[in-house]
Amino acid sequence: MGNRLSKIYTRTGDDGSTGLGDGNRVGKDSARVDAYGTVDEANSCIGLVLASELPTAIRDQLVAIQHQMFDLGGELCIPGHAAIFDADIDRLELWLDGHNDGLPALKDFILPGGGEAAARCHIARTVVRRAERETVALSRLEAVRPEAVRYLNRLSDLLFVLARVLARASGHGEVIWNHERRKG
């Protein structure tokens, strides 16, 4: 375990810089800080989903994902560090397939909504997509392992499917985009 913080403020970031996990200091607006900061934000959004009433299996999966997201943030915070692996992505795909199997095929676009848990899941999904975009942007500037991007891509897919499952389970149902509302 790393250093424990006995004092939360250090004043070392007052100049607009922050320390990476390897001890180097970078600007708080750097692409690396954007990427791992948005992973942290996405993890907080998953915590908001967990504050909803959820089936036990989904709750257990989201808690496991929160731990992996913390690992991913560490990977992005420490250049050259590896914390997300193919097995983690495979697990997301397994969960994704399991939840998706019980859903009807998509014929229309779905709007965010469908009850509180589903709506929170949609928010988490969009923040994960932003984390993915920012991680890709970082990868254009510095080395980023492809597993990090693949994990975020698969996680956003899983959150979309979970939002569908939760909308149906809540009784609210999915909110279908009415593309014909402007005709006539």
URRA-V730018 format. One record per residue. N is the residue number from 1. RES is the residue in one small letter. PSI is psi in radians with two decimals (NA if undefined). Layout:
N:RES:PSI
N:RES:PSI
This chain:
1:m:2.48
2:g:-2.89
3:n:2.48
4:r:2.47
5:l:2.03
6:s:-0.34
7:k:2.20
8:i:-0.68
9:y:2.43
10:t:-0.29
11:r:-0.03
12:t:-0.34
13:g:0.08
14:d:-0.32
15:d:0.13
16:g:0.21
17:s:2.88
18:t:2.75
19:g:2.32
20:l:2.97
21:g:-0.33
22:d:0.09
23:g:-0.29
24:n:2.64
25:r:2.42
26:v:2.91
27:g:2.52
28:k:-0.25
29:d:0.28
30:s:2.76
31:a:-0.62
32:r:-0.76
33:v:-0.67
34:d:-0.77
35:a:-0.95
36:y:-0.43
37:g:-0.65
38:t:-0.53
39:v:-0.73
40:d:-0.75
41:e:-0.75
42:a:-0.70
43:n:-0.68
44:s:-0.65
45:c:-0.65
46:i:-0.65
47:g:-0.63
48:l:-0.67
49:v:-0.74
50:l:-0.32
51:a:-0.09
52:s:2.91
53:e:2.18
54:l:2.63
55:p:2.57
56:t:-0.75
57:a:-0.75
58:i:-0.74
59:r:-0.82
60:d:-0.70
61:q:-0.76
62:l:-0.63
63:v:-0.75
64:a:-0.70
65:i:-0.68
66:q:-0.72
67:h:-0.72
68:q:-0.63
69:m:-0.65
70:f:-0.72
71:d:-0.77
72:l:-0.72
73:g:-0.70
74:g:-0.72
75:e:-0.76
76:l:-0.45
77:c:-0.36
78:i:1.69
79:p:2.30
80:g:-0.14
81:h:2.52
82:a:2.18
83:a:-0.31
84:i:2.31
85:f:2.97
86:d:-0.66
87:a:-0.59
88:d:-0.71
89:i:-0.72
90:d:-0.69
91:r:-0.74
92:l:-0.73
93:e:-0.67
94:l:-0.83
95:w:-0.75
96:l:-0.85
97:d:-0.72
98:g:-0.74
99:h:-0.63
100:n:-0.50
101:d:-0.57
102:g:0.03
103:l:2.58
104:p:2.68
105:a:2.56
106:l:2.26
107:k:-0.27
108:d:2.86
109:f:2.59
110:i:2.32
111:l:2.63
112:p:2.32
113:g:-2.62
114:g:0.50
115:g:2.89
116:e:-0.87
117:a:-0.74
118:a:-0.75
119:a:-0.70
120:r:-0.63
121:c:-0.69
122:h:-0.70
123:i:-0.82
124:a:-0.73
125:r:-0.78
126:t:-0.60
127:v:-0.64
128:v:-0.70
129:r:-0.70
130:r:-0.72
131:a:-0.68
132:e:-0.82
133:r:-0.73
134:e:-0.55
135:t:-0.67
136:v:-0.76
137:a:-0.74
138:l:-0.71
139:s:-0.35
140:r:-0.29
141:l:-0.62
142:e:2.89
143:a:2.24
144:v:2.32
145:r:2.40
146:p:-0.41
147:e:-0.57
148:a:-0.81
149:v:-0.76
150:r:-0.70
151:y:-0.83
152:l:-0.69
153:n:-0.82
154:r:-0.65
155:l:-0.71
156:s:-0.64
157:d:-0.78
158:l:-0.75
159:l:-0.60
160:f:-0.82
161:v:-0.70
162:l:-0.67
163:a:-0.70
164:r:-0.82
165:v:-0.81
166:l:-0.65
167:a:-0.72
168:r:-0.72
169:a:-0.53
170:s:-0.29
171:g:-0.17
172:h:-0.57
173:g:2.96
174:e:2.55
175:v:1.92
176:i:2.35
177:w:2.21
178:n:1.63
179:h:-0.21
180:e:0.06
181:r:-0.38
182:r:-0.07
183:k:2.60
184:g:NA
